[in-house]
Amino acid sequence: MRLKPCTPVLARPDGGLQVGVARPVLLRGLDAAQQSLVRAAETAHVGARDLAVLGTAGRHLYDAGLLAEDAVAPTGVVAIQGAGRVGLELGAALAAAGLRVGFTDRRPAAEEPGLYPRRALVSTCAGGAAWAVRERQPDAHVVDPANPSLVVLVTLGGAARHATAQWEHDGVPHLVISLDDSGAIVGPLVVPGVTACGRCVALERTDHDPAWPALLDQLSVRAPKPAPGIVPDVVATAARMITAHLRRAAVSGESWRIDAGAAPRRFESSPHPRCGCGAAVQTPAMARASR
C-alpha cells in the first residue's frame, strides 16, 4: 500500500503530522521511525510489517481511506480507428498511461488541417497521429495496430454493423465513440457476447426510428469533426473506461453522454433481444465467468 495520489504529509507546528488536505488525518505522538514511515508512504510502498510498526496511526490512515493498494498498470495494445482530433488526443493520453497505441485511418493527412505537426513527413491521418504522439512523448510506444487487446472506433453518429462485425466475430473488446452535433456518446465498451454491442444500440434506435439504418449507412462514410470544447471530456472518459478494462475491472454496460457545457451523464446500454450477439441471452453466472 501507499498513500493515495495527491495526499501530502505535512509537518504541523506542534510537532505532529497532517496527512491529506481535503479531509486530513492528524497524527501526534509518533516517534522518529514512525514519522519516517508515514513520510515514505507518500512516494513508496508500505508493507504489512510497516503498518504494524505504525500501529494505531496506520489504522487511522486506512480507516480514513487515505491508503490505496498499489495500482495494477494497464497493459496491452489499443488500436484507434479514426486519427482525427479525438483519436490523436486519446492515443496521447493512453501512451502517457504506459499503453502501446496504434492508429488506423487512411484518409489523407490534409483532411485534418493544422492537427498534425507541420514537419510530419506523412501522407495519412494515421501517420500524422503517430508522428504527433511520438513528438510529444519520445518514449511512447506507438506500434502496428494489428492484433490489438482493444479497439477504439471514433464515428459520426454511431457504429455501422460492418465496422464492428470482425471484432465481434474475433472476440476483440472495442469502445465506440459516437460524435454528433450536440457532443458525443462514449460507449458502450463492447465485450463480445457479454455486453451490448454496436448493433444492440442501433436496433434500439431503430425501434424509435425505422429509418435509422439508412441514416447510419450515410453517417458511416463521413469523418467526424468534433467541437473542440468537448474533446477533453471525451478523451478523459474514454481513457478511464479503457484503462479500467485493461486492468481487468468488472464488465460494465456503461455509456456516457457528453454535451458541451454540461456534466457527462452516465447511462446503461442494454443488450437488444433481436441482436444475435449473444449478450441478451447470457445468464448472470455466464457474465461473471467472463470477467
C-alpha positions in Angstrom: 0.0 0.0 0.0 0.9 3.7 -0.3 -0.8 7.0 0.3 -3.3 7.9 -2.4 -2.0 10.3 -5.1 -2.0 14.0 -4.1 -2.1 13.1 -0.4 0.7 15.1 1.1 2.4 14.5 4.5 2.7 17.9 6.2 4.5 19.0 9.4 2.4 20.8 11.9 3.8 23.5 14.3 3.0 21.3 17.3 5.3 18.5 16.0 2.5 16.3 14.7 1.9 15.3 11.1 -1.1 16.1 8.9 -1.9 13.6 6.2 -4.1 15.0 3.4 -5.7 18.4 2.8 -9.4 18.0 2.0 -10.1 15.5 4.9 -6.9 15.5 6.8 -5.8 12.9 9.4 -3.8 14.4 12.3 -1.1 12.1 13.7 0.5 13.0 17.0 2.9 11.3 19.4 4.8 9.4 16.6 8.4 8.5 17.2 11.1 9.3 14.6 10.8 5.8 12.9 7.0 6.1 12.6 7.2 9.6 11.2 9.7 8.4 8.6 7.4 5.6 7.6 4.4 8.0 7.1 6.6 10.3 5.0 7.9 7.4 3.0 4.3 6.3 2.2 3.8 9.5 0.2 6.0 8.1 -2.6 6.8 4.5 -1.8 5.1 1.2 -1.0 4.3 0.4 2.7 4.1 -3.2 3.6 2.2 -5.1 6.2 5.2 -5.0 8.6 5.4 -1.2 8.2 1.7 -0.8 9.0 2.3 -2.9 12.1 5.1 -0.5 13.2 2.7 2.4 12.7 0.1 0.8 15.0 -3.0 3.0 15.5 -1.6 5.6 13.2 -1.7 3.1 10.3 -5.3 2.1 11.2 -6.3 5.8 11.2 -4.9 6.2 7.7 -6.6 3.1 6.5 -10.0 3.9 8.1 -9.8 7.4 6.5 -9.4 5.9 3.1 -6.0 7.5 2.5 -4.2 4.3 1.8 -4.5 2.6 -1.6 -3.4 -0.7 -2.9 -0.7 -0.4 -5.5 -2.5 0.0 -8.8 -2.1 -2.6 -11.4 -0.7 -0.9 -14.5 -2.8 -1.4 -17.6 -1.2 -3.4 -20.3 -1.9 -4.2 -24.0 -2.2 -2.7 -27.4 -5.0 -0.2 -28.1 -5.8 0.3 -31.8 -7.6 3.6 -32.5 -9.6 3.6 -35.7 -10.1 7.3 -36.6 -7.0 9.5 -36.2 -8.7 12.9 -36.1 -8.6 15.2 -33.0 -10.3 12.8 -30.6 -8.3 9.8 -31.8 -5.0 11.7 -31.6 -5.6 13.1 -28.1 -6.9 9.7 -26.8 -3.8 8.0 -28.2 -1.6 10.5 -26.5 -3.4 10.0 -23.2 -3.2 6.2 -23.4 0.5 6.4 -24.3 1.1 8.6 -21.3 -0.5 5.8 -19.2 2.1 3.3 -20.5 -0.1 1.6 -23.1 1.0 0.7 -26.6 -1.1 2.5 -29.2 -1.6 2.3 -32.9 -3.7 4.2 -35.4 -5.8 3.2 -38.4 -7.0 6.0 -40.7 -6.3 6.0 -44.4 -7.6 9.5 -45.0 -5.1 12.0 -46.4 -3.5 14.0 -43.7 -4.6 17.1 -45.5 -8.2 16.4 -44.4 -7.2 17.4 -40.8 -5.5 20.8 -41.5 -3.5 22.1 -38.6 -3.9 18.9 -36.5 -0.5 17.2 -37.1 3.0 18.8 -36.8 3.9 20.7 -40.0 7.2 18.8 -40.2 5.4 15.4 -40.2 6.5 13.6 -43.3 3.3 11.5 -43.6 0.6 11.1 -46.1 -2.3 9.7 -44.0 -4.1 10.7 -40.8 -2.8 7.6 -39.1 0.7 8.5 -39.9 0.1 12.1 -38.7 -1.3 10.9 -35.4 1.6 8.5 -34.8 4.1 11.2 -35.6 2.4 13.7 -33.2 2.3 11.3 -30.3 6.0 10.3 -30.7 6.9 14.0 -30.9 5.0 14.8 -27.7 6.3 11.7 -25.9 9.6 10.4 -27.2 9.2 7.3 -25.0 5.7 6.5 -26.2 5.1 3.0 -27.7 3.4 3.7 -31.0 3.0 0.3 -32.7 1.4 -1.5 -35.6 -2.3 -1.7 -34.7 -2.5 -5.4 -35.7 -3.6 -7.9 -33.0 -4.9 -5.4 -30.5 -6.0 -6.0 -27.0 -8.8 -3.4 -27.5 -10.0 -1.3 -30.4 -11.5 2.2 -30.3 -13.8 3.3 -33.1 -14.4 7.0 -33.5 -17.5 7.5 -35.6 -20.1 10.1 -36.6 -23.5 9.2 -35.1 -22.9 5.6 -34.3 -21.2 2.3 -35.3 -22.3 0.7 -38.6 -22.6 -3.0 -38.5 -19.8 -3.6 -41.0 -17.4 -1.5 -38.9 -17.5 -3.8 -35.8 -18.5 -7.2 -37.2 -15.0 -8.6 -37.4 -14.1 -7.6 -33.8 -17.3 -9.2 -32.6 -16.5 -12.4 -34.5 -13.0 -12.5 -33.2 -14.0 -11.6 -29.6 -12.0 -8.4 -29.6 -13.2 -5.8 -27.0 -14.0 -2.4 -28.6 -15.1 1.0 -27.4 -17.4 3.1 -29.6 -17.1 6.9 -29.5 -20.0 8.4 -31.4 -19.6 12.1 -32.1 -22.6 14.2 -33.2 -23.8 17.8 -33.5 -24.6 18.0 -29.8 -21.5 16.4 -28.4 -20.7 12.7 -28.1 -21.6 9.3 -26.7 -18.7 7.4 -25.3 -19.6 3.7 -25.1 -20.5 1.1 -24.9 -17.2 -0.7 -24.3 -18.2 -3.9 -26.0 -17.1 -7.3 -24.7 -18.4 -9.6 -27.4 -21.1 -11.9 -26.2 -21.2 -10.3 -22.8 -22.3 -6.6 -23.1 -24.5 -4.7 -25.5 -22.8 -4.3 -28.9 -23.0 -1.6 -31.5 -25.8 -3.4 -33.3 -27.8 -3.6 -30.0 -27.5 0.2 -29.8 -28.5 0.6 -33.4 -31.5 -1.7 -33.0 -32.7 0.2 -30.0 -32.6 3.4 -32.0 -34.3 1.7 -35.0 -37.2 0.8 -32.6 -37.8 4.6 -32.3 -36.9 5.5 -35.9 -37.2 2.8 -38.6 -35.2 4.9 -41.0 -32.1 4.8 -38.7 -30.2 2.0 -40.6 -30.4 4.0 -43.8 -29.2 7.1 -42.0 -26.4 5.2 -40.2 -25.1 4.0 -43.6 -24.8 7.6 -44.7 -23.0 8.6 -41.5 -20.5 5.8 -41.7 -18.7 7.3 -44.7 -18.3 10.8 -43.1 -15.4 11.7 -40.9 -16.4 13.3 -37.5 -15.2 16.8 -36.8 -15.9 17.4 -33.1 -16.4 20.8 -31.4 -13.1 21.5 -29.7 -14.7 22.1 -26.3 -15.9 18.5 -25.8 -12.7 16.8 -26.8 -11.1 16.9 -23.2 -14.2 15.3 -21.6 -14.5 12.7 -24.4 -10.8 11.7 -24.1 -10.8 11.6 -20.3 -14.0 9.4 -20.2 -12.7 7.1 -22.9 -9.3 6.8 -21.3 -10.8 5.9 -17.9 -13.0 3.2 -19.4 -10.2 1.7 -21.4 -7.6 1.6 -18.6 -10.2 0.2 -16.2 -11.0 -2.6 -18.7 -7.3 -3.4 -19.3 -6.8 -3.6 -15.5 -9.5 -6.3 -15.5 -12.2 -4.2 -13.9 -15.7 -5.7 -13.7 -17.5 -5.7 -17.0 -20.0 -2.9 -17.3 -22.5 -1.8 -19.9 -21.9 1.9 -19.1 -22.1 4.7 -21.7 -21.7 8.4 -21.2 -23.5 11.3 -22.9 -21.2 14.3 -23.2 -22.7 17.7 -24.3 -20.9 21.0 -24.5 -21.2 22.9 -21.3 -22.8 20.1 -19.3 -21.6 17.4 -16.9 -21.2 14.0 -18.5 -24.3 11.8 -17.9 -24.0 8.1 -17.4 -26.5 5.6 -18.7 -26.6 1.8 -19.4 -26.5 0.3 -22.9 -28.6 -2.9 -22.7 -28.4 -5.9 -25.0 -31.2 -5.9 -27.6 -33.3 -9.1 -27.8 -33.3 -9.1 -31.6 -29.5 -8.9 -31.8 -27.6 -12.1 -32.4 -24.5 -11.1 -30.4 -25.5 -13.4 -27.5 -25.4 -10.9 -24.7 -29.2 -10.8 -24.4 -29.4 -14.5 -23.5 -26.4 -14.7 -21.2 -27.1 -15.6 -17.6 -25.6 -13.7 -14.7 -23.4 -16.7 -14.0 -22.0 -16.6 -17.5 -21.4 -12.9 -17.3 -19.4 -13.4 -14.0 -17.4 -16.2 -15.6 -16.3 -13.9 -18.4 -14.9 -11.3 -16.2 
